Amino acid sequence: MDGLPGAFQVMFAMPRQRTLKSAIFCRGIGLHSGRRITLGLHPAPVGHGLVFRRTDLALDIPARFDRVGDTRLCTALVAGGARIGTVEHVLAAFAGLGIDNALVTVDGPEIPIGDGSADDFVFLLDSAGIIEQDAVRGAIEILETVRVSDGPAWAELAPGELFGQPVLEMEAVIDFPAPAIGRQGLSLVLSPESFRAELARARTFALASEIAALHEAGLARGGSLENAVVVDGARVLNPSGLRMADEFVRHKLLDAVGDLALAGAPLIGRFRAERAGHRLHNLLLRALFSRPEARRTVVAEPVAGGRALLAAAAA
């Protein structure tokens, strides 16, 4: 520790890697394909990370930003001519609950949409059980601001505060012409508690005026009022209405949690975005990893008293 160049030392409760206690399965509809798909969430060993498997193709795809091949209305991982779409909500559940290692199996081209939020995946993970593993967790600390933009839309990662432990501060603003949505903003510090309370139940949404075009493009074939909030001008068409007044921006932050999980490790810093989506989230990670000086990998090393020192390691 003493001889580590440029290292910083911060005392905090030692984080350990986490996985599932047991496997769990469900069956549901793919939002874009409309197919019925079986999903499995499985325990995985230390250092495994999050990996997706197409069981119908015997193909594994690691959950990494550089495996993203499509960001139209979802985040899709691609490899060998195959894809697994709509991975962002289950990834958000893993990241939001602090799960590092798991294998996700599907027998089709996308993850089932559930109710359009991450709540069903949180339920599955809680039902399977979450256990700590005998290894400390690494993280990626943001050292310099990295920003990407597309017209008025932008997203950035910047250095943040530790607050006694490695955390990711998050802030998002959205602005839609539909009066039912309008301009909304939300900020929070990501933790299992804040994810469950503030983000997990927020559903994906669509504008009624765009649905016909989506169907013509072969998208949203499995979409319904059961798995998405549909807005028509000032009206929310779902009979039950919204789960929270600002459900739209909460879902955008939920998407960001899932997309940023493709960094491969928790981020330490501050995420801010305005009018951003899956494409900008992925471009942001690509920009971050193209600039070694903007980040460093940190690991927790045990010391006396059951505590840990956070130390810089090679990025």
ChimeraX commands (.cxc) that place a marker at each C-alpha (Angstrom):
marker #1 position 0.00,0.00,0.00 radius 0.5
marker #1 position 2.67,2.53,1.00 radius 0.5
marker #1 position 4.55,2.08,-2.25 radius 0.5
marker #1 position 1.54,2.46,-4.57 radius 0.5
marker #1 position 2.17,5.55,-6.75 radius 0.5
marker #1 position -0.70,8.02,-6.81 radius 0.5
marker #1 position -2.80,5.92,-4.48 radius 0.5
marker #1 position -5.32,7.43,-2.15 radius 0.5
marker #1 position -6.55,5.80,1.02 radius 0.5
marker #1 position -10.10,6.05,2.34 radius 0.5
marker #1 position -11.58,4.03,5.19 radius 0.5
marker #1 position -14.93,2.43,4.44 radius 0.5
marker #1 position -16.87,-0.76,5.15 radius 0.5
marker #1 position -15.29,-3.42,2.96 radius 0.5
marker #1 position -17.49,-4.22,-0.05 radius 0.5
marker #1 position -17.50,-7.82,-1.16 radius 0.5
marker #1 position -18.56,-9.31,-4.47 radius 0.5
marker #1 position -22.10,-10.68,-4.51 radius 0.5
marker #1 position -24.01,-13.29,-6.48 radius 0.5
marker #1 position -27.28,-15.22,-6.24 radius 0.5
marker #1 position -27.88,-17.92,-3.68 radius 0.5
marker #1 position -29.77,-20.09,-6.18 radius 0.5
marker #1 position -31.01,-20.03,-9.76 radius 0.5
marker #1 position -34.47,-18.76,-10.63 radius 0.5
marker #1 position -36.54,-18.81,-13.83 radius 0.5
marker #1 position -39.51,-17.04,-15.38 radius 0.5
marker #1 position -41.24,-16.79,-18.74 radius 0.5
marker #1 position -42.46,-13.63,-20.42 radius 0.5
marker #1 position -42.93,-11.58,-23.59 radius 0.5
marker #1 position -40.16,-9.80,-25.46 radius 0.5
marker #1 position -41.06,-6.13,-25.90 radius 0.5
marker #1 position -39.82,-5.83,-29.47 radius 0.5
marker #1 position -39.96,-9.41,-30.79 radius 0.5
marker #1 position -43.29,-10.29,-29.21 radius 0.5
marker #1 position -41.92,-13.81,-28.56 radius 0.5
marker #1 position -42.41,-15.80,-25.40 radius 0.5
marker #1 position -39.00,-16.19,-23.80 radius 0.5
marker #1 position -37.69,-18.17,-20.82 radius 0.5
marker #1 position -35.29,-16.23,-18.61 radius 0.5
marker #1 position -32.92,-17.76,-16.07 radius 0.5
marker #1 position -30.81,-15.94,-13.47 radius 0.5
marker #1 position -27.97,-18.10,-12.14 radius 0.5
marker #1 position -25.22,-17.81,-9.50 radius 0.5
marker #1 position -21.69,-17.31,-10.80 radius 0.5
marker #1 position -18.23,-17.51,-9.22 radius 0.5
marker #1 position -15.98,-14.67,-8.09 radius 0.5
marker #1 position -14.68,-12.60,-10.97 radius 0.5
marker #1 position -17.22,-13.98,-13.45 radius 0.5
marker #1 position -19.01,-10.69,-13.94 radius 0.5
marker #1 position -22.40,-10.45,-15.64 radius 0.5
marker #1 position -22.72,-12.65,-18.72 radius 0.5
marker #1 position -25.71,-13.31,-21.01 radius 0.5
marker #1 position -26.24,-16.68,-22.72 radius 0.5
marker #1 position -28.46,-17.51,-25.68 radius 0.5
marker #1 position -29.30,-21.12,-24.76 radius 0.5
marker #1 position -30.88,-21.71,-28.18 radius 0.5
marker #1 position -27.56,-20.80,-29.84 radius 0.5
marker #1 position -25.06,-21.92,-27.15 radius 0.5
marker #1 position -23.56,-18.43,-27.29 radius 0.5
marker #1 position -22.27,-16.29,-24.41 radius 0.5
marker #1 position -22.00,-12.48,-24.51 radius 0.5
marker #1 position -20.31,-10.59,-21.65 radius 0.5
marker #1 position -22.18,-7.54,-20.36 radius 0.5
marker #1 position -19.70,-4.97,-21.70 radius 0.5
marker #1 position -20.12,-1.60,-23.37 radius 0.5
marker #1 position -18.05,-2.73,-26.37 radius 0.5
marker #1 position -20.48,-5.60,-27.04 radius 0.5
marker #1 position -23.38,-3.18,-27.62 radius 0.5
marker #1 position -24.47,-3.32,-31.25 radius 0.5
marker #1 position -27.86,-1.60,-31.23 radius 0.5
marker #1 position -29.37,1.20,-29.13 radius 0.5
marker #1 position -32.69,1.75,-30.92 radius 0.5
marker #1 position -35.27,1.91,-28.11 radius 0.5
marker #1 position -33.24,-0.56,-26.04 radius 0.5
marker #1 position -29.68,-1.71,-25.41 radius 0.5
marker #1 position -28.77,-4.85,-27.34 radius 0.5
marker #1 position -25.63,-6.96,-26.99 radius 0.5
marker #1 position -24.33,-8.67,-30.13 radius 0.5
marker #1 position -21.84,-11.43,-30.96 radius 0.5
marker #1 position -21.38,-13.84,-33.84 radius 0.5
marker #1 position -24.38,-12.50,-35.71 radius 0.5
marker #1 position -26.69,-13.05,-32.71 radius 0.5
marker #1 position -28.17,-10.49,-30.33 radius 0.5
marker #1 position -29.77,-10.22,-26.92 radius 0.5
marker #1 position -31.91,-7.10,-26.69 radius 0.5
marker #1 position -33.53,-5.10,-23.90 radius 0.5
marker #1 position -30.81,-5.98,-21.40 radius 0.5
marker #1 position -30.92,-2.63,-19.59 radius 0.5
marker #1 position -33.66,-3.36,-17.04 radius 0.5
marker #1 position -32.19,-6.62,-15.71 radius 0.5
marker #1 position -28.74,-5.00,-15.71 radius 0.5
marker #1 position -30.19,-2.11,-13.71 radius 0.5
marker #1 position -31.53,-4.59,-11.14 radius 0.5
marker #1 position -28.12,-6.26,-10.82 radius 0.5
marker #1 position -26.29,-2.94,-10.51 radius 0.5
marker #1 position -28.91,-1.35,-8.29 radius 0.5
marker #1 position -28.79,-4.24,-5.82 radius 0.5
marker #1 position -24.99,-4.53,-5.98 radius 0.5
marker #1 position -24.74,-7.95,-7.64 radius 0.5
marker #1 position -21.41,-8.50,-9.39 radius 0.5
marker #1 position -21.50,-12.06,-10.71 radius 0.5
marker #1 position -24.36,-13.82,-12.49 radius 0.5
marker #1 position -25.23,-15.75,-15.62 radius 0.5
marker #1 position -28.40,-14.67,-17.45 radius 0.5
marker #1 position -29.89,-17.26,-19.81 radius 0.5
marker #1 position -32.53,-16.68,-22.48 radius 0.5
marker #1 position -33.85,-18.90,-25.27 radius 0.5
marker #1 position -34.58,-16.02,-27.62 radius 0.5
marker #1 position -33.35,-12.65,-28.91 radius 0.5
marker #1 position -34.24,-10.45,-25.94 radius 0.5
marker #1 position -34.94,-10.27,-22.23 radius 0.5
marker #1 position -38.65,-10.51,-21.27 radius 0.5
marker #1 position -40.05,-7.05,-20.59 radius 0.5
marker #1 position -42.12,-7.92,-17.49 radius 0.5
marker #1 position -44.13,-4.87,-16.48 radius 0.5
marker #1 position -41.72,-2.50,-18.25 radius 0.5
marker #1 position -39.70,-1.65,-15.13 radius 0.5
marker #1 position -36.98,-3.41,-13.12 radius 0.5
marker #1 position -39.41,-4.42,-10.37 radius 0.5
marker #1 position -39.98,-7.97,-11.65 radius 0.5
marker #1 position -36.21,-8.55,-11.79 radius 0.5
marker #1 position -35.77,-7.22,-8.26 radius 0.5
marker #1 position -38.47,-9.68,-7.15 radius 0.5
marker #1 position -36.67,-12.56,-8.88 radius 0.5
marker #1 position -33.31,-11.62,-7.35 radius 0.5
marker #1 position -34.82,-11.31,-3.89 radius 0.5
marker #1 position -36.56,-14.67,-4.32 radius 0.5
marker #1 position -33.32,-16.34,-5.42 radius 0.5
marker #1 position -31.43,-14.73,-2.53 radius 0.5
marker #1 position -28.28,-12.62,-2.65 radius 0.5
marker #1 position -25.05,-13.76,-0.99 radius 0.5
marker #1 position -21.63,-12.25,-0.42 radius 0.5
marker #1 position -18.57,-13.96,-1.87 radius 0.5
marker #1 position -15.05,-14.35,-0.57 radius 0.5
marker #1 position -13.50,-11.56,-2.64 radius 0.5
marker #1 position -13.51,-7.79,-2.52 radius 0.5
marker #1 position -15.15,-5.71,-5.22 radius 0.5
marker #1 position -13.29,-3.45,-7.62 radius 0.5
marker #1 position -14.59,-0.14,-8.95 radius 0.5
marker #1 position -13.77,2.51,-11.55 radius 0.5
marker #1 position -13.11,6.01,-10.23 radius 0.5
marker #1 position -13.73,8.94,-12.56 radius 0.5
marker #1 position -10.72,11.30,-12.50 radius 0.5
marker #1 position -11.61,13.76,-15.28 radius 0.5
marker #1 position -14.91,14.86,-16.80 radius 0.5
marker #1 position -15.93,12.98,-19.93 radius 0.5
marker #1 position -18.86,14.35,-21.95 radius 0.5
marker #1 position -20.69,13.34,-25.13 radius 0.5
marker #1 position -23.46,15.23,-26.88 radius 0.5
marker #1 position -25.89,15.12,-29.78 radius 0.5
marker #1 position -27.51,18.50,-30.37 radius 0.5
marker #1 position -29.27,19.53,-27.14 radius 0.5
marker #1 position -28.83,16.04,-25.65 radius 0.5
marker #1 position -25.74,15.28,-23.59 radius 0.5
marker #1 position -24.34,12.99,-20.91 radius 0.5
marker #1 position -21.21,13.17,-18.77 radius 0.5
marker #1 position -19.24,11.40,-16.07 radius 0.5
marker #1 position -17.28,13.59,-13.68 radius 0.5
marker #1 position -15.30,13.19,-10.44 radius 0.5
marker #1 position -17.54,12.94,-7.39 radius 0.5
marker #1 position -17.46,12.69,-3.62 radius 0.5
marker #1 position -16.86,9.47,-1.72 radius 0.5
marker #1 position -19.12,10.19,1.30 radius 0.5
marker #1 position -17.11,7.61,3.24 radius 0.5
marker #1 position -17.63,4.94,0.59 radius 0.5
marker #1 position -17.44,4.63,-3.20 radius 0.5
marker #1 position -20.70,5.92,-4.69 radius 0.5
marker #1 position -22.19,7.10,-7.96 radius 0.5
marker #1 position -24.19,10.31,-7.87 radius 0.5
marker #1 position -26.80,10.46,-10.64 radius 0.5
marker #1 position -28.81,13.30,-12.15 radius 0.5
marker #1 position -31.02,13.32,-15.25 radius 0.5
marker #1 position -33.30,15.81,-16.97 radius 0.5
marker #1 position -35.79,14.99,-19.73 radius 0.5
marker #1 position -37.84,17.33,-21.89 radius 0.5
marker #1 position -40.69,16.08,-24.09 radius 0.5
marker #1 position -43.26,18.14,-26.02 radius 0.5
marker #1 position -46.09,15.90,-24.78 radius 0.5
marker #1 position -47.72,17.81,-21.89 radius 0.5
marker #1 position -48.15,14.56,-19.92 radius 0.5
marker #1 position -44.36,14.36,-19.68 radius 0.5
marker #1 position -42.91,17.85,-20.14 radius 0.5
marker #1 position -39.64,18.68,-18.42 radius 0.5
marker #1 position -38.67,16.56,-15.41 radius 0.5
marker #1 position -35.49,16.16,-13.39 radius 0.5
marker #1 position -34.25,13.88,-10.63 radius 0.5
marker #1 position -31.01,13.37,-8.73 radius 0.5
marker #1 position -29.96,10.69,-6.25 radius 0.5
marker #1 position -27.01,8.75,-4.88 radius 0.5
marker #1 position -27.23,5.20,-6.20 radius 0.5
marker #1 position -27.53,2.52,-3.54 radius 0.5
marker #1 position -29.64,-0.61,-3.11 radius 0.5
marker #1 position -32.00,1.41,-0.93 radius 0.5
marker #1 position -32.39,4.33,-3.34 radius 0.5
marker #1 position -32.71,2.00,-6.33 radius 0.5
marker #1 position -35.54,0.04,-4.72 radius 0.5
marker #1 position -37.38,3.14,-3.47 radius 0.5
marker #1 position -36.81,5.61,-6.29 radius 0.5
marker #1 position -36.21,3.78,-9.57 radius 0.5
marker #1 position -37.10,0.07,-9.67 radius 0.5
marker #1 position -40.87,0.49,-10.28 radius 0.5
marker #1 position -40.62,3.17,-13.00 radius 0.5
marker #1 position -41.87,1.78,-16.33 radius 0.5
marker #1 position -40.75,2.36,-19.88 radius 0.5
marker #1 position -42.94,4.72,-21.91 radius 0.5
marker #1 position -43.93,5.54,-25.47 radius 0.5
marker #1 position -45.84,8.21,-27.37 radius 0.5
marker #1 position -49.08,6.96,-28.93 radius 0.5
marker #1 position -48.26,8.86,-32.13 radius 0.5
marker #1 position -45.10,6.79,-32.64 radius 0.5
marker #1 position -46.47,3.29,-32.10 radius 0.5
marker #1 position -47.59,2.66,-35.71 radius 0.5
marker #1 position -44.14,3.60,-37.01 radius 0.5
marker #1 position -42.50,1.31,-34.44 radius 0.5
marker #1 position -44.62,-1.62,-35.60 radius 0.5
marker #1 position -43.75,-0.90,-39.23 radius 0.5
marker #1 position -40.06,-0.99,-38.24 radius 0.5
marker #1 position -40.56,-4.38,-36.60 radius 0.5
marker #1 position -40.30,-2.97,-33.07 radius 0.5
marker #1 position -42.59,-2.96,-30.01 radius 0.5
marker #1 position -44.49,-6.04,-31.25 radius 0.5
marker #1 position -44.90,-7.21,-27.66 radius 0.5
marker #1 position -45.75,-3.79,-26.25 radius 0.5
marker #1 position -49.03,-3.13,-24.45 radius 0.5
marker #1 position -50.50,-1.07,-21.63 radius 0.5
marker #1 position -49.43,-3.97,-19.39 radius 0.5
marker #1 position -45.72,-3.30,-19.94 radius 0.5
marker #1 position -45.38,0.36,-20.93 radius 0.5
marker #1 position -46.81,3.76,-20.14 radius 0.5
marker #1 position -48.40,5.21,-23.29 radius 0.5
marker #1 position -48.87,8.96,-23.60 radius 0.5
marker #1 position -51.20,10.78,-25.99 radius 0.5
marker #1 position -50.62,14.51,-25.63 radius 0.5
marker #1 position -51.72,15.44,-22.13 radius 0.5
marker #1 position -53.25,12.02,-21.43 radius 0.5
marker #1 position -51.77,8.87,-19.95 radius 0.5
marker #1 position -53.68,6.03,-21.62 radius 0.5
marker #1 position -52.97,3.39,-18.97 radius 0.5
marker #1 position -56.16,2.87,-16.93 radius 0.5
marker #1 position -54.19,2.76,-13.67 radius 0.5
marker #1 position -52.31,5.98,-14.48 radius 0.5
marker #1 position -48.76,6.65,-13.32 radius 0.5
marker #1 position -46.99,4.99,-10.40 radius 0.5
marker #1 position -45.39,8.33,-9.51 radius 0.5
marker #1 position -45.84,11.81,-10.97 radius 0.5
marker #1 position -42.31,11.87,-12.42 radius 0.5
marker #1 position -42.22,8.21,-13.48 radius 0.5
marker #1 position -40.77,9.18,-16.86 radius 0.5
marker #1 position -37.51,10.68,-15.61 radius 0.5
marker #1 position -37.21,7.94,-13.02 radius 0.5
marker #1 position -37.30,5.37,-15.81 radius 0.5
marker #1 position -34.63,7.29,-17.74 radius 0.5
marker #1 position -32.38,7.09,-14.67 radius 0.5
marker #1 position -33.20,3.38,-14.34 radius 0.5
marker #1 position -32.08,2.91,-17.96 radius 0.5
marker #1 position -28.87,4.81,-17.19 radius 0.5
marker #1 position -28.12,2.52,-14.23 radius 0.5
marker #1 position -28.43,-0.50,-16.52 radius 0.5
marker #1 position -26.46,1.00,-19.39 radius 0.5
marker #1 position -23.63,2.17,-17.12 radius 0.5
marker #1 position -23.39,-1.33,-15.63 radius 0.5
marker #1 position -21.78,-2.24,-18.97 radius 0.5
marker #1 position -18.61,-0.56,-17.67 radius 0.5
marker #1 position -17.98,-3.93,-16.03 radius 0.5
marker #1 position -17.57,-2.55,-12.50 radius 0.5
marker #1 position -19.29,0.02,-10.27 radius 0.5
marker #1 position -18.46,3.63,-11.10 radius 0.5
marker #1 position -17.27,6.16,-8.51 radius 0.5
marker #1 position -18.15,9.68,-9.54 radius 0.5
marker #1 position -21.04,11.74,-10.82 radius 0.5
marker #1 position -23.28,11.01,-13.81 radius 0.5
marker #1 position -25.31,13.85,-15.30 radius 0.5
marker #1 position -27.46,13.82,-18.44 radius 0.5
marker #1 position -30.07,15.84,-20.27 radius 0.5
marker #1 position -32.36,14.32,-22.92 radius 0.5
marker #1 position -30.02,11.34,-23.11 radius 0.5
marker #1 position -30.82,7.73,-23.93 radius 0.5
marker #1 position -29.21,4.37,-24.63 radius 0.5
marker #1 position -27.06,5.65,-27.52 radius 0.5
marker #1 position -25.48,8.49,-25.55 radius 0.5
marker #1 position -25.00,6.26,-22.49 radius 0.5
marker #1 position -23.02,3.83,-24.63 radius 0.5
marker #1 position -21.04,6.59,-26.35 radius 0.5
marker #1 position -20.20,7.95,-22.91 radius 0.5
marker #1 position -18.67,4.65,-21.78 radius 0.5
marker #1 position -16.77,4.33,-25.05 radius 0.5
marker #1 position -15.40,7.84,-24.52 radius 0.5
marker #1 position -14.44,7.05,-20.92 radius 0.5
marker #1 position -12.54,3.89,-21.86 radius 0.5
marker #1 position -10.79,5.67,-24.74 radius 0.5
marker #1 position -9.21,8.06,-22.22 radius 0.5
marker #1 position -7.05,6.16,-19.68 radius 0.5
marker #1 position -6.22,9.44,-17.90 radius 0.5
marker #1 position -9.93,10.00,-17.11 radius 0.5
marker #1 position -10.31,6.93,-14.90 radius 0.5
marker #1 position -8.53,4.47,-12.67 radius 0.5
marker #1 position -9.43,1.10,-11.28 radius 0.5
marker #1 position -9.63,0.91,-7.49 radius 0.5
marker #1 position -9.72,-2.16,-5.29 radius 0.5
marker #1 position -10.47,-2.67,-1.63 radius 0.5
marker #1 position -7.74,-4.30,0.43 radius 0.5
marker #1 position -8.48,-5.64,3.93 radius 0.5
marker #1 position -6.66,-4.19,6.92 radius 0.5
marker #1 position -6.89,-4.75,10.66 radius 0.5
marker #1 position -10.30,-4.37,12.25 radius 0.5
marker #1 position -12.36,-5.72,9.37 radius 0.5
marker #1 position -12.14,-2.44,7.46 radius 0.5
marker #1 position -10.62,-1.71,4.07 radius 0.5
marker #1 position -8.41,0.73,2.27 radius 0.5
marker #1 position -9.40,1.87,-1.19 radius 0.5
marker #1 position -6.27,1.96,-3.34 radius 0.5
marker #1 position -5.60,2.87,-6.93 radius 0.5
marker #1 position -4.58,0.09,-9.27 radius 0.5
marker #1 position -3.64,0.04,-12.94 radius 0.5
marker #1 position -6.60,1.00,-15.13 radius 0.5
marker link #1:1,2 radius 0.2
marker link #1:2,3 radius 0.2
marker link #1:3,4 radius 0.2
marker link #1:4,5 radius 0.2
marker link #1:5,6 radius 0.2
marker link #1:6,7 radius 0.2
marker link #1:7,8 radius 0.2
marker link #1:8,9 radius 0.2
marker link #1:9,10 radius 0.2
marker link #1:10,11 radius 0.2
marker link #1:11,12 radius 0.2
marker link #1:12,13 radius 0.2
marker link #1:13,14 radius 0.2
marker link #1:14,15 radius 0.2
marker link #1:15,16 radius 0.2
marker link #1:16,17 radius 0.2
marker link #1:17,18 radius 0.2
marker link #1:18,19 radius 0.2
marker link #1:19,20 radius 0.2
marker link #1:20,21 radius 0.2
marker link #1:21,22 radius 0.2
marker link #1:22,23 radius 0.2
marker link #1:23,24 radius 0.2
marker link #1:24,25 radius 0.2
marker link #1:25,26 radius 0.2
marker link #1:26,27 radius 0.2
marker link #1:27,28 radius 0.2
marker link #1:28,29 radius 0.2
marker link #1:29,30 radius 0.2
marker link #1:30,31 radius 0.2
marker link #1:31,32 radius 0.2
marker link #1:32,33 radius 0.2
marker link #1:33,34 radius 0.2
marker link #1:34,35 radius 0.2
marker link #1:35,36 radius 0.2
marker link #1:36,37 radius 0.2
marker link #1:37,38 radius 0.2
marker link #1:38,39 radius 0.2
marker link #1:39,40 radius 0.2
marker link #1:40,41 radius 0.2
marker link #1:41,42 radius 0.2
marker link #1:42,43 radius 0.2
marker link #1:43,44 radius 0.2
marker link #1:44,45 radius 0.2
marker link #1:45,46 radius 0.2
marker link #1:46,47 radius 0.2
marker link #1:47,48 radius 0.2
marker link #1:48,49 radius 0.2
marker link #1:49,50 radius 0.2
marker link #1:50,51 radius 0.2
marker link #1:51,52 radius 0.2
marker link #1:52,53 radius 0.2
marker link #1:53,54 radius 0.2
marker link #1:54,55 radius 0.2
marker link #1:55,56 radius 0.2
marker link #1:56,57 radius 0.2
marker link #1:57,58 radius 0.2
marker link #1:58,59 radius 0.2
marker link #1:59,60 radius 0.2
marker link #1:60,61 radius 0.2
marker link #1:61,62 radius 0.2
marker link #1:62,63 radius 0.2
marker link #1:63,64 radius 0.2
marker link #1:64,65 radius 0.2
marker link #1:65,66 radius 0.2
marker link #1:66,67 radius 0.2
marker link #1:67,68 radius 0.2
marker link #1:68,69 radius 0.2
marker link #1:69,70 radius 0.2
marker link #1:70,71 radius 0.2
marker link #1:71,72 radius 0.2
marker link #1:72,73 radius 0.2
marker link #1:73,74 radius 0.2
marker link #1:74,75 radius 0.2
marker link #1:75,76 radius 0.2
marker link #1:76,77 radius 0.2
marker link #1:77,78 radius 0.2
marker link #1:78,79 radius 0.2
marker link #1:79,80 radius 0.2
marker link #1:80,81 radius 0.2
marker link #1:81,82 radius 0.2
marker link #1:82,83 radius 0.2
marker link #1:83,84 radius 0.2
marker link #1:84,85 radius 0.2
marker link #1:85,86 radius 0.2
marker link #1:86,87 radius 0.2
marker link #1:87,88 radius 0.2
marker link #1:88,89 radius 0.2
marker link #1:89,90 radius 0.2
marker link #1:90,91 radius 0.2
marker link #1:91,92 radius 0.2
marker link #1:92,93 radius 0.2
marker link #1:93,94 radius 0.2
marker link #1:94,95 radius 0.2
marker link #1:95,96 radius 0.2
marker link #1:96,97 radius 0.2
marker link #1:97,98 radius 0.2
marker link #1:98,99 radius 0.2
marker link #1:99,100 radius 0.2
marker link #1:100,101 radius 0.2
marker link #1:101,102 radius 0.2
marker link #1:102,103 radius 0.2
marker link #1:103,104 radius 0.2
marker link #1:104,105 radius 0.2
marker link #1:105,106 radius 0.2
marker link #1:106,107 radius 0.2
marker link #1:107,108 radius 0.2
marker link #1:108,109 radius 0.2
marker link #1:109,110 radius 0.2
marker link #1:110,111 radius 0.2
marker link #1:111,112 radius 0.2
marker link #1:112,113 radius 0.2
marker link #1:113,114 radius 0.2
marker link #1:114,115 radius 0.2
marker link #1:115,116 radius 0.2
marker link #1:116,117 radius 0.2
marker link #1:117,118 radius 0.2
marker link #1:118,119 radius 0.2
marker link #1:119,120 radius 0.2
marker link #1:120,121 radius 0.2
marker link #1:121,122 radius 0.2
marker link #1:122,123 radius 0.2
marker link #1:123,124 radius 0.2
marker link #1:124,125 radius 0.2
marker link #1:125,126 radius 0.2
marker link #1:126,127 radius 0.2
marker link #1:127,128 radius 0.2
marker link #1:128,129 radius 0.2
marker link #1:129,130 radius 0.2
marker link #1:130,131 radius 0.2
marker link #1:131,132 radius 0.2
marker link #1:132,133 radius 0.2
marker link #1:133,134 radius 0.2
marker link #1:134,135 radius 0.2
marker link #1:135,136 radius 0.2
marker link #1:136,137 radius 0.2
marker link #1:137,138 radius 0.2
marker link #1:138,139 radius 0.2
marker link #1:139,140 radius 0.2
marker link #1:140,141 radius 0.2
marker link #1:141,142 radius 0.2
marker link #1:142,143 radius 0.2
marker link #1:143,144 radius 0.2
marker link #1:144,145 radius 0.2
marker link #1:145,146 radius 0.2
marker link #1:146,147 radius 0.2
marker link #1:147,148 radius 0.2
marker link #1:148,149 radius 0.2
marker link #1:149,150 radius 0.2
marker link #1:150,151 radius 0.2
marker link #1:151,152 radius 0.2
marker link #1:152,153 radius 0.2
marker link #1:153,154 radius 0.2
marker link #1:154,155 radius 0.2
marker link #1:155,156 radius 0.2
marker link #1:156,157 radius 0.2
marker link #1:157,158 radius 0.2
marker link #1:158,159 radius 0.2
marker link #1:159,160 radius 0.2
marker link #1:160,161 radius 0.2
marker link #1:161,162 radius 0.2
marker link #1:162,163 radius 0.2
marker link #1:163,164 radius 0.2
marker link #1:164,165 radius 0.2
marker link #1:165,166 radius 0.2
marker link #1:166,167 radius 0.2
marker link #1:167,168 radius 0.2
marker link #1:168,169 radius 0.2
marker link #1:169,170 radius 0.2
marker link #1:170,171 radius 0.2
marker link #1:171,172 radius 0.2
marker link #1:172,173 radius 0.2
marker link #1:173,174 radius 0.2
marker link #1:174,175 radius 0.2
marker link #1:175,176 radius 0.2
marker link #1:176,177 radius 0.2
marker link #1:177,178 radius 0.2
marker link #1:178,179 radius 0.2
marker link #1:179,180 radius 0.2
marker link #1:180,181 radius 0.2
marker link #1:181,182 radius 0.2
marker link #1:182,183 radius 0.2
marker link #1:183,184 radius 0.2
marker link #1:184,185 radius 0.2
marker link #1:185,186 radius 0.2
marker link #1:186,187 radius 0.2
marker link #1:187,188 radius 0.2
marker link #1:188,189 radius 0.2
marker link #1:189,190 radius 0.2
marker link #1:190,191 radius 0.2
marker link #1:191,192 radius 0.2
marker link #1:192,193 radius 0.2
marker link #1:193,194 radius 0.2
marker link #1:194,195 radius 0.2
marker link #1:195,196 radius 0.2
marker link #1:196,197 radius 0.2
marker link #1:197,198 radius 0.2
marker link #1:198,199 radius 0.2
marker link #1:199,200 radius 0.2
marker link #1:200,201 radius 0.2
marker link #1:201,202 radius 0.2
marker link #1:202,203 radius 0.2
marker link #1:203,204 radius 0.2
marker link #1:204,205 radius 0.2
marker link #1:205,206 radius 0.2
marker link #1:206,207 radius 0.2
marker link #1:207,208 radius 0.2
marker link #1:208,209 radius 0.2
marker link #1:209,210 radius 0.2
marker link #1:210,211 radius 0.2
marker link #1:211,212 radius 0.2
marker link #1:212,213 radius 0.2
marker link #1:213,214 radius 0.2
marker link #1:214,215 radius 0.2
marker link #1:215,216 radius 0.2
marker link #1:216,217 radius 0.2
marker link #1:217,218 radius 0.2
marker link #1:218,219 radius 0.2
marker link #1:219,220 radius 0.2
marker link #1:220,221 radius 0.2
marker link #1:221,222 radius 0.2
marker link #1:222,223 radius 0.2
marker link #1:223,224 radius 0.2
marker link #1:224,225 radius 0.2
marker link #1:225,226 radius 0.2
marker link #1:226,227 radius 0.2
marker link #1:227,228 radius 0.2
marker link #1:228,229 radius 0.2
marker link #1:229,230 radius 0.2
marker link #1:230,231 radius 0.2
marker link #1:231,232 radius 0.2
marker link #1:232,233 radius 0.2
marker link #1:233,234 radius 0.2
marker link #1:234,235 radius 0.2
marker link #1:235,236 radius 0.2
marker link #1:236,237 radius 0.2
marker link #1:237,238 radius 0.2
marker link #1:238,239 radius 0.2
marker link #1:239,240 radius 0.2
marker link #1:240,241 radius 0.2
marker link #1:241,242 radius 0.2
marker link #1:242,243 radius 0.2
marker link #1:243,244 radius 0.2
marker link #1:244,245 radius 0.2
marker link #1:245,246 radius 0.2
marker link #1:246,247 radius 0.2
marker link #1:247,248 radius 0.2
marker link #1:248,249 radius 0.2
marker link #1:249,250 radius 0.2
marker link #1:250,251 radius 0.2
marker link #1:251,252 radius 0.2
marker link #1:252,253 radius 0.2
marker link #1:253,254 radius 0.2
marker link #1:254,255 radius 0.2
marker link #1:255,256 radius 0.2
marker link #1:256,257 radius 0.2
marker link #1:257,258 radius 0.2
marker link #1:258,259 radius 0.2
marker link #1:259,260 radius 0.2
marker link #1:260,261 radius 0.2
marker link #1:261,262 radius 0.2
marker link #1:262,263 radius 0.2
marker link #1:263,264 radius 0.2
marker link #1:264,265 radius 0.2
marker link #1:265,266 radius 0.2
marker link #1:266,267 radius 0.2
marker link #1:267,268 radius 0.2
marker link #1:268,269 radius 0.2
marker link #1:269,270 radius 0.2
marker link #1:270,271 radius 0.2
marker link #1:271,272 radius 0.2
marker link #1:272,273 radius 0.2
marker link #1:273,274 radius 0.2
marker link #1:274,275 radius 0.2
marker link #1:275,276 radius 0.2
marker link #1:276,277 radius 0.2
marker link #1:277,278 radius 0.2
marker link #1:278,279 radius 0.2
marker link #1:279,280 radius 0.2
marker link #1:280,281 radius 0.2
marker link #1:281,282 radius 0.2
marker link #1:282,283 radius 0.2
marker link #1:283,284 radius 0.2
marker link #1:284,285 radius 0.2
marker link #1:285,286 radius 0.2
marker link #1:286,287 radius 0.2
marker link #1:287,288 radius 0.2
marker link #1:288,289 radius 0.2
marker link #1:289,290 radius 0.2
marker link #1:290,291 radius 0.2
marker link #1:291,292 radius 0.2
marker link #1:292,293 radius 0.2
marker link #1:293,294 radius 0.2
marker link #1:294,295 radius 0.2
marker link #1:295,296 radius 0.2
marker link #1:296,297 radius 0.2
marker link #1:297,298 radius 0.2
marker link #1:298,299 radius 0.2
marker link #1:299,300 radius 0.2
marker link #1:300,301 radius 0.2
marker link #1:301,302 radius 0.2
marker link #1:302,303 radius 0.2
marker link #1:303,304 radius 0.2
marker link #1:304,305 radius 0.2
marker link #1:305,306 radius 0.2
marker link #1:306,307 radius 0.2
marker link #1:307,308 radius 0.2
marker link #1:308,309 radius 0.2
marker link #1:309,310 radius 0.2
marker link #1:310,311 radius 0.2
marker link #1:311,312 radius 0.2
marker link #1:312,313 radius 0.2
marker link #1:313,314 radius 0.2
marker link #1:314,315 radius 0.2
view
